[in-house]
Amino acid sequence: MEREPVHAGKQRISDCIRVPLPLLEVAVGLMLLATLIWYGLDARSLPKPFNATDIGAGGFPLLIAAGTIVATLIMIGFGIVGLFGKTERDVTHWRRSLYVLITSLIFIAQAAWFETLGVYVCVGVFAAAVMLAAGERRPLHVLGVPLALVAFIYVVFAIALNVVFP
């Protein structure tokens, strides 16, 4: 194992993946930027509003994409400055990389099965799955939090706002 200097207030952590934070900012920022551009192009293909003062179906997604693209470009800029700067680079430590991968796959599965399972089942099952993947093992929490989340969504959307979910 390589020898890393231990700075004031920081400990060396063994058995983890270490990635320089500026490198991670640039890499993730570029992936996010590509996704946002794709999202923005899809939003542009939505129908235009009949009323000229209305934002339309594609207006709000375009607004979200534009704001997030600006924030992502700023993050990439800070990452590039950090890569070429003379200051000490922060290093991010991923101690449980397998659990991070599992949780990422859980989120992808949730997005893929959302319409098939329905809102309430999907939110409840995947909230419990994320909690288990994050290391939560107390049964009352693993069962109680997803049930409370589903109940909250039902009360707010179905009862208060009269939104019908599939």
C-alpha positions as CSV (number, residue, x, y, z in Angstrom):
1,M,0.0,0.0,0.0
2,E,1.3,3.4,-0.8
3,R,2.3,5.8,2.0
4,E,0.2,8.9,2.2
5,P,1.0,11.8,4.4
6,V,-1.4,12.2,7.3
7,H,-2.3,15.9,7.6
8,A,-3.8,17.6,10.7
9,G,-7.2,16.2,11.4
10,K,-7.1,13.6,8.6
11,Q,-6.5,9.9,9.0
12,R,-5.3,7.4,6.4
13,I,-8.1,5.0,5.6
14,S,-7.2,1.5,4.4
15,D,-9.3,-0.7,2.2
16,C,-11.0,2.0,0.3
17,I,-11.0,3.5,-3.2
18,R,-9.3,6.9,-3.2
19,V,-9.9,9.4,-6.0
20,P,-8.7,13.0,-6.2
21,L,-11.8,15.2,-5.9
22,P,-10.9,17.5,-8.8
23,L,-10.6,14.5,-11.1
24,L,-14.0,13.2,-9.9
25,E,-15.6,16.7,-10.4
26,V,-14.4,16.8,-14.0
27,A,-15.3,13.2,-14.9
28,V,-18.7,13.2,-13.3
29,G,-19.3,16.8,-14.6
30,L,-18.7,15.7,-18.2
31,M,-21.0,12.8,-17.8
32,L,-23.7,15.0,-16.3
33,L,-23.2,17.6,-19.0
34,A,-23.7,15.1,-21.7
35,T,-26.9,13.9,-20.0
36,L,-28.2,17.4,-19.5
37,I,-27.6,18.3,-23.2
38,W,-29.5,15.2,-24.2
39,Y,-32.3,16.1,-21.8
40,G,-32.4,19.6,-23.1
41,L,-32.6,18.4,-26.7
42,D,-35.5,16.1,-25.8
43,A,-37.2,19.0,-24.1
44,R,-36.9,21.2,-27.2
45,S,-38.9,18.6,-29.2
46,L,-41.9,19.0,-26.9
47,P,-44.9,21.0,-28.4
48,K,-44.8,24.8,-28.2
49,P,-47.5,26.5,-26.2
50,F,-50.5,28.1,-28.0
51,N,-50.3,31.1,-25.7
52,A,-47.2,33.2,-26.3
53,T,-46.9,34.1,-22.6
54,D,-47.2,30.5,-21.4
55,I,-44.0,28.5,-20.6
56,G,-45.3,25.4,-22.4
57,A,-44.6,21.7,-21.9
58,G,-40.9,22.1,-22.8
59,G,-40.3,25.4,-21.1
60,F,-39.9,24.1,-17.6
61,P,-37.6,21.2,-18.5
62,L,-35.5,23.6,-20.6
63,L,-35.2,26.0,-17.6
64,I,-34.1,23.2,-15.3
65,A,-31.6,21.9,-17.9
66,A,-30.1,25.4,-18.5
67,G,-29.7,26.1,-14.8
68,T,-28.1,22.7,-14.1
69,I,-25.8,23.1,-17.2
70,V,-24.5,26.4,-15.8
71,A,-23.9,24.8,-12.3
72,T,-22.2,21.8,-14.0
73,L,-19.9,24.0,-16.0
74,I,-18.9,25.9,-12.9
75,M,-18.2,22.5,-11.2
76,I,-16.1,21.4,-14.1
77,G,-14.3,24.7,-14.1
78,F,-13.4,24.3,-10.4
79,G,-12.3,20.8,-11.0
80,I,-9.9,21.8,-13.8
81,V,-8.5,24.6,-11.7
82,G,-8.0,22.0,-8.9
83,L,-6.2,19.7,-11.2
84,F,-3.8,22.3,-12.5
85,G,-3.6,24.3,-9.3
86,K,-0.7,24.3,-6.9
87,T,-2.9,23.7,-3.8
88,E,-3.2,20.4,-2.0
89,R,-5.8,18.2,-3.6
90,D,-8.6,16.8,-1.6
91,V,-9.1,13.1,-2.0
92,T,-12.5,11.4,-1.7
93,H,-12.6,8.0,0.0
94,W,-15.1,5.3,-0.9
95,R,-15.0,2.8,1.9
96,R,-17.9,0.7,0.7
97,S,-17.7,0.8,-3.1
98,L,-19.7,-2.4,-3.5
99,Y,-22.6,-0.9,-1.6
100,V,-22.4,2.3,-3.6
101,L,-22.6,0.2,-6.8
102,I,-25.6,-1.8,-5.4
103,T,-27.4,1.4,-4.4
104,S,-26.8,2.9,-7.9
105,L,-28.3,-0.3,-9.5
106,I,-31.2,0.0,-7.1
107,F,-31.9,3.6,-8.3
108,I,-31.6,2.5,-11.9
109,A,-34.1,-0.4,-11.3
110,Q,-36.5,2.0,-9.6
111,A,-36.5,4.3,-12.6
112,A,-37.0,1.3,-14.9
113,W,-39.8,-0.3,-13.0
114,F,-41.6,2.8,-11.7
115,E,-44.5,2.6,-14.2
116,T,-44.8,-1.1,-14.0
117,L,-45.0,-1.4,-10.2
118,G,-46.9,1.8,-9.6
119,V,-45.9,4.8,-7.4
120,Y,-46.7,3.4,-3.9
121,V,-45.2,-0.1,-4.3
122,C,-42.2,1.3,-6.1
123,V,-41.4,4.0,-3.5
124,G,-42.0,1.6,-0.6
125,V,-40.0,-1.3,-1.9
126,F,-37.1,0.7,-3.2
127,A,-36.9,3.0,-0.1
128,A,-36.4,-0.2,2.0
129,A,-33.9,-1.6,-0.5
130,V,-31.8,1.6,-0.4
131,M,-31.9,1.6,3.4
132,L,-30.7,-2.0,3.4
133,A,-28.0,-1.2,0.9
134,A,-26.9,1.7,3.0
135,G,-26.4,-0.5,6.0
136,E,-29.6,0.0,8.0
137,R,-30.5,-3.2,9.8
138,R,-33.1,-2.1,12.4
139,P,-36.4,-3.7,11.3
140,L,-38.6,-0.9,12.6
141,H,-36.7,1.6,10.6
142,V,-36.5,-0.5,7.4
143,L,-40.3,-1.1,7.6
144,G,-41.4,2.1,9.2
145,V,-39.7,4.7,7.1
146,P,-40.9,3.4,3.7
147,L,-44.4,3.0,5.1
148,A,-44.4,6.6,6.4
149,L,-43.0,7.8,3.1
150,V,-45.7,6.1,1.1
151,A,-48.4,7.4,3.5
152,F,-47.0,10.9,3.2
153,I,-47.1,10.7,-0.6
154,Y,-50.6,9.3,-0.5
155,V,-51.9,12.0,1.8
156,V,-50.2,14.9,0.0
157,F,-50.9,13.8,-3.6
158,A,-54.0,11.6,-3.6
159,I,-56.0,13.2,-0.8
160,A,-54.8,16.9,-0.7
161,L,-54.0,17.5,-4.4
162,N,-56.4,14.9,-5.9
163,V,-53.6,13.5,-8.1
164,V,-54.3,10.0,-9.5
165,F,-51.3,7.8,-9.7
166,P,-51.1,4.6,-11.8
